[in-house]
Amino acid sequence: MTDYINGFLLNKKPEDLANVSTIDDIKAQYLDEIPNIDSYAGSSVTINNVLRAFKGLQEYHMNNQ
């Protein structure tokens, strides 16, 4: 279930995710783009972990260019 959101986030640019750090941020910002977004609420821990890892990876790449 979280695979869809994880893939969705991986296709975003770093600047697109600048203000996104929780599942609630994803809901607020991408409500129209993710079908049945409320069904992902139970998976918020996994999604938050992916977001943290993804943002860390983005920062690493930006700092090491």
FILUM-488500 format. One record per atom (N, C-alpha, C): x negated, y negated, z negated; atom name; residue in one letter. Coordinates in pm, whole numbers, plus 32768, in hexadecimal, padded with zeros to 4 digits. Each point is the difference from the previous one (the first is absolute). Layout:
FILUM-488500
<node><u>X</u><v>Y</v><w>Z</w><site>CA</site><code>A</code></node>
...
//
This chain:
FILUM-488500
<node><u>7FAE</u><v>8078</v><w>8000</w><site>N</site><code>M</code></node>
<node><u>8052</u><v>7F88</v><w>8000</w><site>CA</site><code>M</code></node>
<node><u>7FAA</u><v>7F82</v><w>8000</w><site>C</site><code>M</code></node>
<node><u>7F92</u><v>8005</v><w>7FB6</w><site>N</site><code>T</code></node>
<node><u>7FA9</u><v>7F8A</v><w>7FFD</w><site>CA</site><code>T</code></node>
<node><u>7FA8</u><v>7FF6</v><w>807C</w><site>C</site><code>T</code></node>
<node><u>7FF5</u><v>806D</v><w>804D</w><site>N</site><code>D</code></node>
<node><u>7FAA</u><v>7FFD</v><w>8076</w><site>CA</site><code>D</code></node>
<node><u>8029</u><v>7F91</v><w>8061</w><site>C</site><code>D</code></node>
<node><u>8082</u><v>7FEB</v><w>800D</w><site>N</site><code>Y</code></node>
<node><u>802F</u><v>7F98</v><w>805B</w><site>CA</site><code>Y</code></node>
<node><u>7FCE</u><v>7F77</v><w>7FD4</w><site>C</site><code>Y</code></node>
<node><u>800F</u><v>7FE0</v><w>7F80</w><site>N</site><code>I</code></node>
<node><u>7FD4</u><v>7F7D</v><w>7FCE</w><site>CA</site><code>I</code></node>
<node><u>7F68</u><v>7FF6</v><w>8008</w><site>C</site><code>I</code></node>
<node><u>7FBA</u><v>806B</v><w>7FDC</w><site>N</site><code>N</code></node>
<node><u>7F6E</u><v>7FFC</v><w>8007</w><site>CA</site><code>N</code></node>
<node><u>7FD2</u><v>7FE4</v><w>808F</w><site>C</site><code>N</code></node>
<node><u>803C</u><v>8044</v><w>8062</w><site>N</site><code>G</code></node>
<node><u>7FDD</u><v>7FE9</v><w>808B</w><site>CA</site><code>G</code></node>
<node><u>8025</u><v>7F74</v><w>802C</w><site>C</site><code>G</code></node>
<node><u>8072</u><v>7FD1</v><w>7FD0</w><site>N</site><code>F</code></node>
<node><u>802E</u><v>7F79</v><w>801E</w><site>CA</site><code>F</code></node>
<node><u>7F99</u><v>7F9A</v><w>7FCF</w><site>C</site><code>F</code></node>
<node><u>7FD0</u><v>8012</v><w>7F84</w><site>N</site><code>L</code></node>
<node><u>7FA0</u><v>7FA2</v><w>7FC6</w><site>CA</site><code>L</code></node>
<node><u>7F7A</u><v>8006</v><w>8048</w><site>C</site><code>L</code></node>
<node><u>7FD7</u><v>8076</v><w>8028</w><site>N</site><code>L</code></node>
<node><u>7F7F</u><v>800E</v><w>8043</w><site>CA</site><code>L</code></node>
<node><u>7FFE</u><v>7FBB</v><w>8088</w><site>C</site><code>L</code></node>
<node><u>8075</u><v>7FE9</v><w>8038</w><site>N</site><code>N</code></node>
<node><u>8009</u><v>7FBB</v><w>8081</w><site>CA</site><code>N</code></node>
<node><u>8008</u><v>7F69</v><w>7FF2</w><site>C</site><code>N</code></node>
<node><u>7FFF</u><v>7FCF</v><w>7F85</w><site>N</site><code>K</code></node>
<node><u>8007</u><v>7F6F</v><w>7FE8</w><site>CA</site><code>K</code></node>
<node><u>7F73</u><v>7FC5</v><w>7FFA</w><site>C</site><code>K</code></node>
<node><u>7FF7</u><v>7F82</v><w>8021</w><site>N</site><code>K</code></node>
<node><u>7F80</u><v>7FBA</v><w>7FF4</w><site>CA</site><code>K</code></node>
<node><u>7FED</u><v>7FD6</v><w>7F6E</w><site>C</site><code>K</code></node>
<node><u>7F83</u><v>7FEC</v><w>7FD5</w><site>N</site><code>P</code></node>
<node><u>7FE7</u><v>7FD6</v><w>7F76</w><site>CA</site><code>P</code></node>
<node><u>8050</u><v>7F84</v><w>7FD8</w><site>C</site><code>P</code></node>
<node><u>8009</u><v>7F9F</v><w>8059</w><site>N</site><code>E</code></node>
<node><u>8047</u><v>7F85</v><w>7FDE</w><site>CA</site><code>E</code></node>
<node><u>8097</u><v>8018</v><w>7FF1</w><site>C</site><code>E</code></node>
<node><u>8034</u><v>8068</v><w>8043</w><site>N</site><code>D</code></node>
<node><u>808E</u><v>8020</v><w>7FF1</w><site>CA</site><code>D</code></node>
<node><u>8020</u><v>8031</v><w>7F74</w><site>C</site><code>D</code></node>
<node><u>7F9D</u><v>803B</v><w>7FBE</w><site>N</site><code>L</code></node>
<node><u>8016</u><v>803C</v><w>7F7C</w><site>CA</site><code>L</code></node>
<node><u>7FC8</u><v>7FAA</v><w>7F8F</w><site>C</site><code>L</code></node>
<node><u>7FDE</u><v>7F84</v><w>801F</w><site>N</site><code>A</code></node>
<node><u>7FC3</u><v>7FA9</v><w>7F9B</w><site>CA</site><code>A</code></node>
<node><u>8056</u><v>7FF0</v><w>7F84</w><site>C</site><code>A</code></node>
<node><u>8083</u><v>7FFA</v><w>8011</w><site>N</site><code>N</code></node>
<node><u>805A</u><v>7FEA</v><w>7F8E</w><site>CA</site><code>N</code></node>
<node><u>804B</u><v>807E</v><w>7FD7</w><site>C</site><code>N</code></node>
<node><u>7FCD</u><v>8073</v><w>8027</w><site>N</site><code>V</code></node>
<node><u>8042</u><v>807E</v><w>7FE3</w><site>CA</site><code>V</code></node>
<node><u>7FAC</u><v>8051</v><w>7F9E</w><site>C</site><code>V</code></node>
<node><u>8038</u><v>801F</v><w>7F8A</w><site>N</site><code>S</code></node>
<node><u>7FB6</u><v>8055</v><w>7FA4</w><site>CA</site><code>S</code></node>
<node><u>8055</u><v>8068</v><w>7FBA</w><site>C</site><code>S</code></node>
<node><u>8083</u><v>7FFC</v><w>8014</w><site>N</site><code>T</code></node>
<node><u>8058</u><v>8064</v><w>7FC4</w><site>CA</site><code>T</code></node>
<node><u>806B</u><v>802A</v><w>8063</w><site>C</site><code>T</code></node>
<node><u>8048</u><v>8068</v><w>7FDF</w><site>N</site><code>I</code></node>
<node><u>806E</u><v>802D</v><w>8055</w><site>CA</site><code>I</code></node>
<node><u>806A</u><v>7F93</v><w>800B</w><site>C</site><code>I</code></node>
<node><u>8013</u><v>7FB2</v><w>7F97</w><site>N</site><code>D</code></node>
<node><u>8062</u><v>7F93</v><w>8005</w><site>CA</site><code>D</code></node>
<node><u>7FD7</u><v>7F96</v><w>8065</w><site>C</site><code>D</code></node>
<node><u>7F7C</u><v>7FE7</v><w>800A</w><site>N</site><code>D</code></node>
<node><u>7FCE</u><v>7FA1</v><w>8065</w><site>CA</site><code>D</code></node>
<node><u>801A</u><v>8035</v><w>808C</w><site>C</site><code>D</code></node>
<node><u>7FEB</u><v>8082</v><w>8010</w><site>N</site><code>I</code></node>
<node><u>8019</u><v>803D</v><w>8083</w><site>CA</site><code>I</code></node>
<node><u>8094</u><v>7FF2</v><w>8023</w><site>C</site><code>I</code></node>
<node><u>8056</u><v>801B</v><w>7F9F</w><site>N</site><code>K</code></node>
<node><u>8090</u><v>7FF4</v><w>8018</w><site>CA</site><code>K</code></node>
<node><u>8025</u><v>7F71</v><w>8027</w><site>C</site><code>K</code></node>
<node><u>7FC8</u><v>7FA0</v><w>7FB8</w><site>N</site><code>A</code></node>
<node><u>8021</u><v>7F74</v><w>801A</w><site>CA</site><code>A</code></node>
<node><u>7FD0</u><v>7FD4</v><w>808A</w><site>C</site><code>A</code></node>
<node><u>7F87</u><v>802A</v><w>8024</w><site>N</site><code>Q</code></node>
<node><u>7FC3</u><v>7FCF</v><w>807B</w><site>CA</site><code>Q</code></node>
<node><u>8029</u><v>8050</v><w>807D</w><site>C</site><code>Q</code></node>
<node><u>8018</u><v>8082</v><w>7FEF</w><site>N</site><code>Y</code></node>
<node><u>8015</u><v>8056</v><w>8075</w><site>CA</site><code>Y</code></node>
<node><u>8086</u><v>8048</v><w>7FFE</w><site>C</site><code>Y</code></node>
<node><u>8061</u><v>7FC7</v><w>7FBB</w><site>N</site><code>L</code></node>
<node><u>8084</u><v>803E</v><w>7FF2</w><site>CA</site><code>L</code></node>
<node><u>803B</u><v>8028</v><w>8087</w><site>C</site><code>L</code></node>
<node><u>7FF3</u><v>7FAB</v><w>8063</w><site>N</site><code>D</code></node>
<node><u>803C</u><v>801A</v><w>8083</w><site>CA</site><code>D</code></node>
<node><u>7FB1</u><v>8065</v><w>8053</w><site>C</site><code>D</code></node>
<node><u>7F80</u><v>8013</v><w>7FDD</w><site>N</site><code>E</code></node>
<node><u>7FAB</u><v>8055</v><w>8053</w><site>CA</site><code>E</code></node>
<node><u>7FFA</u><v>8092</v><w>7FD3</w><site>C</site><code>E</code></node>
<node><u>8026</u><v>801A</v><w>7F82</w><site>N</site><code>I</code></node>
<node><u>7FF8</u><v>8089</v><w>7FCD</w><site>CA</site><code>I</code></node>
<node><u>808C</u><v>8033</v><w>7FE3</w><site>C</site><code>I</code></node>
<node><u>802C</u><v>8064</v><w>804C</w><site>N</site><code>P</code></node>
<node><u>8087</u><v>8034</v><w>7FEA</w><site>CA</site><code>P</code></node>
<node><u>800B</u><v>8045</v><w>7F77</w><site>C</site><code>P</code></node>
<node><u>8072</u><v>7FF1</v><w>7FBF</w><site>N</site><code>N</code></node>
<node><u>801A</u><v>8040</v><w>7F7E</w><site>CA</site><code>N</code></node>
<node><u>7F94</u><v>7FE2</v><w>7F99</w><site>C</site><code>N</code></node>
<node><u>7FD3</u><v>7F85</v><w>7FFA</w><site>N</site><code>I</code></node>
<node><u>7F8F</u><v>7FDF</v><w>7FA9</w><site>CA</site><code>I</code></node>
<node><u>801F</u><v>801C</v><w>7F6C</w><site>C</site><code>I</code></node>
<node><u>807C</u><v>7FF7</v><w>7FD9</w><site>N</site><code>D</code></node>
<node><u>8021</u><v>801A</v><w>7F74</w><site>CA</site><code>D</code></node>
<node><u>7FE8</u><v>8092</v><w>7FD8</w><site>C</site><code>D</code></node>
<node><u>8001</u><v>8059</v><w>805F</w><site>N</site><code>S</code></node>
<node><u>7FE9</u><v>808D</v><w>7FE0</w><site>CA</site><code>S</code></node>
<node><u>7F6F</u><v>801B</v><w>7FD8</w><site>C</site><code>S</code></node>
<node><u>7FA9</u><v>7FA0</v><w>8015</w><site>N</site><code>Y</code></node>
<node><u>7F72</u><v>8011</v><w>7FDE</w><site>CA</site><code>Y</code></node>
<node><u>7FE1</u><v>7FD3</v><w>7F71</w><site>C</site><code>Y</code></node>
<node><u>8063</u><v>7FCB</v><w>7FBA</w><site>N</site><code>A</code></node>
<node><u>7FE6</u><v>7FC7</v><w>7F7C</w><site>CA</site><code>A</code></node>
<node><u>7FC0</u><v>8065</v><w>7FA0</w><site>C</site><code>A</code></node>
<node><u>802B</u><v>807E</v><w>8007</w><site>N</site><code>G</code></node>
<node><u>7FC8</u><v>8065</v><w>7FA8</w><site>CA</site><code>G</code></node>
<node><u>7F6E</u><v>8020</v><w>801D</w><site>C</site><code>G</code></node>
<node><u>7FD1</u><v>7FD9</v><w>8074</w><site>N</site><code>S</code></node>
<node><u>7F77</u><v>801D</v><w>8029</w><site>CA</site><code>S</code></node>
<node><u>7FA5</u><v>7F88</v><w>7FEB</w><site>C</site><code>S</code></node>
<node><u>802C</u><v>7FA0</v><w>7FB0</w><site>N</site><code>S</code></node>
<node><u>7FB5</u><v>7F82</v><w>7FF6</w><site>CA</site><code>S</code></node>
<node><u>7F74</u><v>8012</v><w>7FCA</w><site>C</site><code>S</code></node>
<node><u>7FE9</u><v>8061</v><w>7FA8</w><site>N</site><code>V</code></node>
<node><u>7F79</u><v>8013</v><w>7FCA</w><site>CA</site><code>V</code></node>
<node><u>7FA0</u><v>8027</v><w>806F</w><site>C</site><code>V</code></node>
<node><u>802B</u><v>805E</v><w>8054</w><site>N</site><code>T</code></node>
<node><u>7FAC</u><v>802B</v><w>8070</w><site>CA</site><code>T</code></node>
<node><u>7FE6</u><v>7F8B</v><w>805F</w><site>C</site><code>T</code></node>
<node><u>8068</u><v>7FB8</v><w>801F</w><site>N</site><code>I</code></node>
<node><u>7FF2</u><v>7F90</v><w>805E</w><site>CA</site><code>I</code></node>
<node><u>7FA7</u><v>7F94</v><w>7FC4</w><site>C</site><code>I</code></node>
<node><u>800F</u><v>7FE3</v><w>7F7F</w><site>N</site><code>N</code></node>
<node><u>7FAB</u><v>7F9D</v><w>7FC0</w><site>CA</site><code>N</code></node>
<node><u>7F6E</u><v>802B</v><w>8003</w><site>C</site><code>N</code></node>
<node><u>7FE6</u><v>8082</v><w>7FEC</w><site>N</site><code>N</code></node>
<node><u>7F77</u><v>8032</v><w>8006</w><site>CA</site><code>N</code></node>
<node><u>7FC6</u><v>7FF0</v><w>808C</w><site>C</site><code>N</code></node>
<node><u>8051</u><v>801F</v><w>8064</w><site>N</site><code>V</code></node>
<node><u>7FD3</u><v>7FF0</v><w>808B</w><site>CA</site><code>V</code></node>
<node><u>7FE4</u><v>7F6D</v><w>801D</w><site>C</site><code>V</code></node>
<node><u>8059</u><v>7FA7</v><w>7FD2</w><site>N</site><code>L</code></node>
<node><u>7FEB</u><v>7F71</v><w>8015</w><site>CA</site><code>L</code></node>
<node><u>7F7D</u><v>7FD1</v><w>7FC2</w><site>C</site><code>L</code></node>
<node><u>7FE7</u><v>802B</v><w>7F85</w><site>N</site><code>R</code></node>
<node><u>7F85</u><v>7FD8</v><w>7FBC</w><site>CA</site><code>R</code></node>
<node><u>7F86</u><v>8031</v><w>804C</w><site>C</site><code>R</code></node>
<node><u>8003</u><v>807F</v><w>8029</w><site>N</site><code>A</code></node>
<node><u>7F90</u><v>8039</v><w>8049</w><site>CA</site><code>A</code></node>
<node><u>7FEC</u><v>7FB9</v><w>8085</w><site>C</site><code>A</code></node>
<node><u>8070</u><v>7FE5</v><w>8044</w><site>N</site><code>F</code></node>
<node><u>7FFA</u><v>7FBF</v><w>8082</w><site>CA</site><code>F</code></node>
<node><u>7FC7</u><v>7F74</v><w>7FF5</w><site>C</site><code>F</code></node>
<node><u>802E</u><v>7FB5</v><w>7F9B</w><site>N</site><code>K</code></node>
<node><u>7FCE</u><v>7F78</v><w>7FED</w><site>CA</site><code>K</code></node>
<node><u>7F6C</u><v>8002</v><w>7FDB</w><site>C</site><code>K</code></node>
<node><u>7FD7</u><v>8062</v><w>7FB0</w><site>N</site><code>G</code></node>
<node><u>7F73</u><v>800E</v><w>7FDD</w><site>CA</site><code>G</code></node>
<node><u>7FAC</u><v>801C</v><w>807A</w><site>C</site><code>G</code></node>
<node><u>8032</u><v>8055</v><w>8059</w><site>N</site><code>L</code></node>
<node><u>7FBA</u><v>801F</v><w>807B</w><site>CA</site><code>L</code></node>
<node><u>7FF5</u><v>7F85</v><w>805A</w><site>C</site><code>L</code></node>
<node><u>806B</u><v>7FB3</v><w>8008</w><site>N</site><code>Q</code></node>
<node><u>7FFE</u><v>7F86</v><w>8050</w><site>CA</site><code>Q</code></node>
<node><u>7F97</u><v>7F9E</v><w>7FCA</w><site>C</site><code>Q</code></node>
<node><u>7FFE</u><v>7FEE</v><w>7F7C</w><site>N</site><code>E</code></node>
<node><u>7F9F</u><v>7FA4</v><w>7FC3</w><site>CA</site><code>E</code></node>
<node><u>7F72</u><v>802F</v><w>801A</w><site>C</site><code>E</code></node>
<node><u>7FEB</u><v>8082</v><w>7FF4</w><site>N</site><code>Y</code></node>
<node><u>7F7B</u><v>8037</v><w>8018</w><site>CA</site><code>Y</code></node>
<node><u>7FD1</u><v>7FE0</v><w>808E</w><site>C</site><code>Y</code></node>
<node><u>8057</u><v>8017</v><w>8061</w><site>N</site><code>H</code></node>
<node><u>7FDC</u><v>7FE6</v><w>808C</w><site>CA</site><code>H</code></node>
<node><u>7FE9</u><v>7F6A</v><w>8017</w><site>C</site><code>H</code></node>
<node><u>8052</u><v>7FAC</v><w>7FC4</w><site>N</site><code>M</code></node>
<node><u>7FF0</u><v>7F70</v><w>8013</w><site>CA</site><code>M</code></node>
<node><u>7F7D</u><v>7FCF</v><w>7FC2</w><site>C</site><code>M</code></node>
<node><u>7FD8</u><v>803B</v><w>7F91</w><site>N</site><code>N</code></node>
<node><u>7F85</u><v>7FD6</v><w>7FBC</w><site>CA</site><code>N</code></node>
<node><u>7F83</u><v>803A</v><w>803F</w><site>C</site><code>N</code></node>
<node><u>800E</u><v>8066</v><w>8053</w><site>N</site><code>N</code></node>
<node><u>7F8C</u><v>8044</v><w>8038</w><site>CA</site><code>N</code></node>
<node><u>7FF9</u><v>7FF7</v><w>8098</w><site>C</site><code>N</code></node>
<node><u>8034</u><v>7F93</v><w>8037</w><site>N</site><code>Q</code></node>
<node><u>7FF9</u><v>7FEF</v><w>8091</w><site>CA</site><code>Q</code></node>
<node><u>7F7F</u><v>7FBC</v><w>8027</w><site>C</site><code>Q</code></node>
//
